[in-house]
Amino acid sequence: MSARPTASATTSVTVESAAVESADPCCAAPLPVLGRDVSVPLVTGGEVTYAALDYAASAPALQRVWDDVAAYAPYYGSVHRGAGYLSQLSTDLFESSRVTVAEFLDCRADDQVVFTRSTTDSLNLLAKALPADCQVFVFETEHHASLLPWQDARVTYLNAPRTPRQAVETLERALADRDPYGPALVCVTGASNVTGELWPVGELAAAAHAHGARIVLDAAQLAPHHPVSVRELDVDWIAFSGHKLYAPFGSGVLAGRADWLQEAEPYLAGGGASKKVARRSDGGVDVEWHTTAARHEAGSPNVIGVYSIASACKALTEAGFDALVSRERHLIAKVREGLAAVPEVRVLSLFGDDAPRVGVISFVVDGWNSSHFAAALSAEYGIGVRDGLFCAHPLVRTLLGSDPQDPGECGAPEAEPGERSLNAIRVSFGAGTPDEHVERFVRAVRELVVDGAKWRYHTEQGRCVPVV
């Protein structure tokens, strides 16, 4: 280490090229991620390299992120106000990460970047910062992180649209009927965590602003897959999580306009958020809060998590989103073609087969309990997917046409062929997914449908597991 290193010099590491040069971006190599060589046992005997196909829940850490964090870890110190060398160095790293994230999101000059724990935390923070009598408009298709925080406001839940155009028209009608003089906020996802479909964010932002409302974008599923520009989309705020952006160290981001955040009481009251505290003669306490992002970052911040997000932002930018998007489309096509070849499989969709999407696909299989199917993929093929309602209960129920019920014992089919399913299966992938993982998944789906499971399963503590 040099005598007075900068944050960038402190954590400089040498990593392999993120992707190979190729005339065809689809041929680019997957980005190196942790766990890519992990082997897991199969109930049928032997081991296989684990196929992590649950990126929509938590993506594996990029090797680049892990290396950067490991290089910084010996120099970890308390952020802000510390006189010591490591504290000052960590503060520099923390604040430079804020700049990196703002650049990654193409924020406006006066936007604030607030570090939180996750998308859920970010949206709850914004919900607490809403002006009095603010009206909130949110589609029922949202993830619970963006569906539920607004219940203390005057919230209007909008019905699920079946086309992007219908989404814009539904919002326009709702906004036209609102109180035109009060504040209003629209909350919308960028990409569905259930169907992977891209939402018309730019058009929805234009509709919101035309009616005097503001808009916040839940980019938890969008930012890891596509470039996101706050300026171009013209959204007022954006929220996302590190653990979906290949930086699973417990941090998130809320970035956007400063006024509502500056005017609101701090999300958490405590050290760091306060600029000046004094006792009053009557025994009380007067507090002057910061007007910067620190206002909502009370307590010792998660500098490791924050730096990991900045590292991931740099890694994705350097890899090039054109190549990443092109390769992901190649994987999406493989999965969709493979599932389409199995008549018993029905892929869930709001906007139809031709809708652009990220690497998130949910489906049901005739005659199969979804938990049973997911358990068989794991135990017999070493494939990790997700089953259930994906923290988006209203959306999945709409897509399935089913009411909340107990799915029953996992070893038995949940529905006869042609009957409605109660839950779904989700496969999701991204920049670190090799072709072999999706090819094994497609083969496993076909074999399970045609030949059935090779093992017996039962329900244990609410989960379907192989019988030991």
N, C-alpha and C positions, 0 to 999 in steps of 0.2 A: 504494500500500500504506500502511496505517496504521502508526504507530510500533511497536505491539506487536500484530500481528494474531493471531487464533486460527487454527487449521487450517481451520475452516469459512470464515472470512473470506478467508483466503489464496487459496482455490481456488474462490471463488464465481464462477460464470459464468452468463450468461443463455442459455438454450436454448429452442428451440421446444417447444410442448406435445407431450408424448410421443404422445398420441392425441387424435383429435377427439372432441368430445362427440357422443353418439348414443344414441338410445333402444335401438338394437340393437347390443350390443357387437361383433357380427360385422362391423359396418360401420366399426369403429374403424380408423384408419390404422395401418400397420406403424410400429414405432419406427424413427427415423432411424439408419442404420448406415453405417459407412465402406464404400466400394466399391459403393454402390447405383447409381452412375452410370458405373461402369467398363465400357468397351466392349472386346470381344475379337474377334479375326478368326475367320472361318469358312473352312474349306478350300474351300467351294463359292463363295467370294467375298463381299466385304462384311464388315460388322461388326454385332454385336448386343450389347445390354446383357447383361452376364454375370448368369446366374441361379445364385446360390450356394445349392445345395441339399445341402450337406455339413455342416450345423450340428452334427451329432452328433460330428464329428471336432474342429472348431474353429469356433465361431460368430464372425461379424465383430464388430468392436468397435462398441458403441453410440457414436453421435456425442457423446452426453452424456459418456461415459467419456473419449473422446479430448479433448474440450474441457476437462474437468476436469484431466486429466493435463497438457495443454499449459499451462494456467494455473499449475499448480504447478511445472512443470519449471524455470523460472529460479530458483526458491528451493530447489532440490534440495540436500540436504546429508547428511552422515553421521549415521546414526540412533544415538541413545543416547550419553551420556557427553561429547558435544562441548559446549564452552563457547560456541561461536560462535552467532550469531543464527540462521543457516540450519540449523545442526544442531539447535538447540532447536526450531525451527519444524517441521523434518522429523520429529523425535521425537514432537511433539504430533500431527502428522498420522498417523503410523504407529500410535500407541496409540489415537487416536480412531477409526481404521479398525477396530481390534479390537472396539471397542464397537459400531460400526455392524453388523459381521458377526454379532456375538452377538445383536443385536436382530433382524436379518433372519432368523436361524435360531430365534428364540424360545428361546434357551438358558436353562438354569437359572442361578440366582444364583452357584453355586459352580463352574460349568463353566469350562474353559479354552478359549481360541481360540488355536491354534498355527498360524502361517503356514508353509507348505511350498512346494514347487515345483509340485505337482499332486496329483490324487487318488492316483496311483501312489505318489508320495512320502509322502503322508499315511498310506496303509495300510501301507507298509513301515515307517514310523516306529512305528505302533501294533504291528506284528508284532515289532519289536525290544523293545517295552515289555511284552510278555506275561509274566506270572508264570511261574515254573518249572512244568513239567508241565501247562501250560494245554492244554486240548483245544479245537480249532477245528473248526467245522462250516460248510461252504460248499457251495453248490449248483454243479454243473458248468456251469450256465448263466451264470455270472458272466463279466464282462470280465476279461481277464488281470490287470488292475490289482488286482482283488480276489480272483482265483483263485490267484495264484502266490505272494504274499508269505509265506504261512504254512507253507512246506515245512520249516522248522526246528522247527515245533511238531508236536504229535500231531494231524494234520489228517484229517478225514473228509470226503470228497467225496460229496455227495448227488446222486442221479440227478435228471434234469430232470423236474419235475412237469408235468402237462398241464392242471391247473386251479389256481386260487389255493388252494382248499380242500386239494387234494392237497399243495401246498407246505407248508402248515401241518402236515398230518398226517405228512408225511415227516420234518419237523424234530422233531415231538413224539416220534415213534418213536425217532429217533436219540438224542435227548437222554435219553429214558427208559432207554436202554441204556448211558449213559456212567457214568464214575466219579462218584458223587454228591457226593464230598467235595472234589474238586479244582476249580480254576478252569476256566471254559469260555467260549468266545466264538463267537458266530454272526455271519457276515458275509453280507450280502444287499444286492442292488441295489434301488433305488427304482423305476427304469424301465429296461427292457432297452435296451442300445445296439444291439441287432439288430432286435428286433420293436417296440420302443417301448412294450410292454405294462407297465402298472403292477403292481407286486407288492404283496401284502397286508402291508405293513411293520408296521402296528399289531398285527395278529394274530400275526405272527412274533415281534415284540418281547414280546408277552404270553406266548407259548409259551416263549420263551427264559427270561424271568424266572421263570415258574412252575417251571422246572427248575433254577433257580439259576445260569443262564448270563447273560452279557452279550451285547449286540448292537451291531454297527457297521453303519451305513447308507452304502453307496456312492451318493451323491446326484448324481454327475456329470451324469447325464441327467435327473434329476428337478428339481433346483433351478432350472435355467433356464426350466422350463415350468410349475411348480406351486409354490405356497407350501409351505414345509417347516417344521414346528414340532417341535423336539426334545422339547418338553414333551408335546405331544399324541400324537406317535408313541411316546413313551417309549423312545427309543433311547439307548444309552449314549454313542455317538460318531457323528459324521457327517463324511463327507469329500466334498469336491468341488473342481473346478478352475476357475480364473478364465477360462481360454481357452474353456470351454464356456458361461460365464456372461456372454458379451459383453465380456470383459476380458482379451484375449489378450496379457498382458505377463509370463507366466511365473511365476504364483503360484498357490497352492492353500491349502486350509484343512483342518485336523483340529480339530474342536470336540467337547467332551464332558467326561466325568468326569476329575478331576485325579489321582486316587490312583495308578493304574497308571503314569501318565506321570511323576509325581513320584518314584516309587520306582525307576524304571528308570534305567540309565545313559543319559547324553545320546545322542541319535541321532547327533549330530556333536560331537566334542570340539573346543573352541576358545574364542576370545574371544566374550563375550556369554553363553555358557552357564555360564561360571564366575563364581562370586561372590567367591571368595577362593582364591588359589594361594600356596603357601609351600614353600620348600626344606626338606627334612628333613636331619638331621645325617648320615644315611647316604647322602646324595647324591640321594635320590629327591625326588618332588614330592607334596605333599598338596593335594587340590583339594576345595573346597566348592562344589557346584553349586547353581544357582538352583532354587527349587521352583516358580517361576512358569513361564509359557509360554516364557520366555527359555531355560529349560533345554534345549529342543530347537530353538533358533533360533540356533545358533552362526554366527559370521561376520557380515559386513555384510549386513543383510537387503535384500530387493528392495522398497524402499519404493514405487517406481512401481507394481509389480505389486500390492502390497497395497492401495494407494490406489485403483487401478483396480477391484479387487473391491468395495471399499466404495462407490465411485461407481456401479457396476452394481447393487449391492443397493438403493441409494437410488432409482435410476432405475426399476427394476422395481416397487418398492414404490409409488412415486408414480404410475406408469402404471396400477397396479391389476391384481392377478392375475385377478380375475373377468373383466375385459375381455380380458386376454391369453389366458386359457384358452379363453374362448368363441370368440375369433377363430381360435385354433389348431385348435379342433374343426371350425370351418368349412373350414379348409384341409385337414385330415385327410380330411373327408368328400369334398372335391373329388378328392383323389388316389385314395382308395380306390374311389370310384365310377368314375373314369376307368380305373383298372387292371382293375376287375371287368368292364369292357366289352370287354376284350381277352382272348379265351379262352386264348391262349398264355401268359398271365402267371399265375404262382402266387405269392401273397403268403405269406410265412412267418409262422407264429404258433405259440405254445405254448398259449395259453389260448382261442383261437377268435376268430371275427370280431367278437363282441360285447364283447370285453374292452376296458376303457378303456385309453387309450394316449396317449403324447405324439407329437410330430411326427417320428417315426422309423419308416420302413417299409422292409422288405427283401423282395426278390422275385427270382424267376428267370423266364427267358423260354425256352420250349421252342425247341430248335434253335439257341440263341445261346450263345456263349461270353460270360460276364459281363463280362470285361475288354473284349472287342470292343464290346459294347453300350454300356458306359460311355464308351468312347473315341468312339464315334459320337455320343453325346449331347453330348459336349464339342465335338468338331471340327465337327459339322454344325449344332448348335443353340445352342452357347454355354451349355450346362448342366453344372454341376459336381456330380457325385454320387460315390459311392465304390463300389468293387467288391472282392470278396475274402472274407475270413473275419472281418474287423472286430475283430481282437484278442479274439475269443471263439470260438476254434476248436472246442472240444467242443460248444458250443451250435449253431453253424451246421452242423456235421457231423450232429448229431442231427436238426435240422430238414430237412436235405437228404437224410438217409439215405445218405450217401456216406462213403467212406474217403479219407484223405489221398492225393492223386495229383497228378501234374504235369498241369495243364490243357492243356498243349500250345500249339501255335501259335494266336495270337489270331484270325487271319484265317479259321480254319475253325471251324465250329460245334463246341462241346464235347460236345454230346449230340444224338442224334436226338430228334424229338418223342416225348415219353412216357418218355424215359430220364432217369436221375437227373443233376442238375447237380452240378458240382464246387465252384462258388463262387456268390456271390450279388451282387446289386446293392442298394445302400441309398440311399434318398432321405430327406433330413432337413431340417427347416425350423423356424422359430421366430418370435420377436417382430418380426424385421426383414424377413420374407418378404412381398412383395406378391403379390396374386392372380395377376398375369400370369406370374410365375415357375412356379407350379404348373400353371397352364393350359398354358403352353408345354411343360412336362415331359410332361403327359398327352398332348398332341397329338403330341409327338416319339415317345413310346413307340408310339403307334398307327401312326404313319407308318413307323417302322423295322420293325415287325412285318409290316405289310401290304406295303410297297414295298421293304424292304431298305435297306441303307446305300448312300449315293450315292458313296462313296469307297472306296478300297482301304486295308487296314490290315495291319500286320505287327508282330511282336514285336521290341522293341528294348530291350536291358538289362532284360529282365523285364517290360516294360510294353507294352501294345498302343498303337500310335501310328499316325497316318495316314502313308501312303507319300508322301514328298515328291516 
